[in-house]
Amino acid sequence: MNPRHVFVFLMLGITARAADAPAALPAPASASTAGSQDDTLKQTKWTDAVAAIVDDQVITLDDLKKQIDPIIEQISDQVNSQYGDDPAKAEQAFKDALTKMDLNKFAQDQLKSMVDRLLIIKAFTDGHNRVPDAYIERQFEDRMTSDFNDDRESFLKYLGQNGITELDFRKKIVEDDEVAYMVDQLTSSETGISPDRIKAYYEKNKESFHHPSSVTVREIRLEAVADAPVNDLAAKIVADARQPGGDFAALAAKYSADPLAREGTVPAITYTSDNKLAPAAQAAVFALEPGQISEPVSITDAKTNKTFVIIFKCESKSDAGYDGLDNPIVRQKIESDLAALDKNAAYDKWIQRLRSKSYIHYGLLGGA
């Protein structure tokens, strides 16, 4: 095991040592079926490997570890990519990240999610539903292609690294389908959302539909080099572009350092008032009206330290304001947001019902 993971699960195991007997565990979250379950549970040999019991199924510490490991691995990879040349700093940054995420609470949340997943899968099977074998096989083949490029050796390496078998991998595909199917049944129809709700949501969240002022421009970019000053050339280009019938695209194709412009395509670029443009460029761009050509603007690229002289042509301009309910995109977003809220509320009520009908007993790390 990765030393970092040892560190993580030593932390998780702090509360585990007291879980050698049923009396040391928190009270069951639900005891609606406790009469028949208690006798069975009394015969269970409790060890610190038991994280939770859901009816007749056990979630072990190892199950929880497998759930958390990939997330911890991501944090480790991010830290290593940032501090890879300083192991001591990387180790400290890793520990700081775990402290910030509140590992114990994170583990508890993951455990609760695993409990809920078992409840959903049970609801699926209790409803006499079944995922067709052909569909599972097709998904397995798709995963082999998308995740492992049809490389059996890479697939087996993945299984070994995660401590699972091919049967475990296939089982997870089935369970994912079962959970997705049951959750999809809770989807509410967006067409059932009333205009009054849409209007109320818009008024409450109006700031999220605010747009800053913006200017759409095209550019001629001249690269300034020591032995070829471009100020005179830039002034000539501006004068030619401002002449009646001046062809900005043709001038860009002839003079611009932008490869696309040299090929005959001058891309339109939209800048907003909250863009972090160089002050000179910001002032020049927002001073323009549609059809106007700017004076040459000298800008130094902070990354390459190259200096460019840029000439802007304004294509369009819009003031800051609010997108209204007459905008189809706004209305569609609100309907989607409200449908998601309805679905989440329906899910919460449904999962509470499932919990109330099941025996849930948390061991390690506690639970609610």
BELNORUR-V556316 format. One record per helix or strand of 2 or more residues. SS is the DSSP state (h for helix, s for strand). FROM is the first residue (numbers start at 0). LEN is the number of residues. Records with the same first field share a line. If there is no record, write none. Layout:
SS->FROM-LEN ; FROM-LEN
This chain:
h->2-16 ; 21-3 ; 33-9 ; 60-23 ; 86-15 ; 102-24 ; 132-16 ; 151-11 ; 165-19 ; 189-3 ; 194-10 ; 205-4 ; 230-12 ; 247-8 ; 258-4 ; 278-9 ; 327-29
s->49-5 ; 56-4 ; 209-2 ; 213-10 ; 268-4 ; 296-4 ; 306-12 ; 320-2 ; 359-3
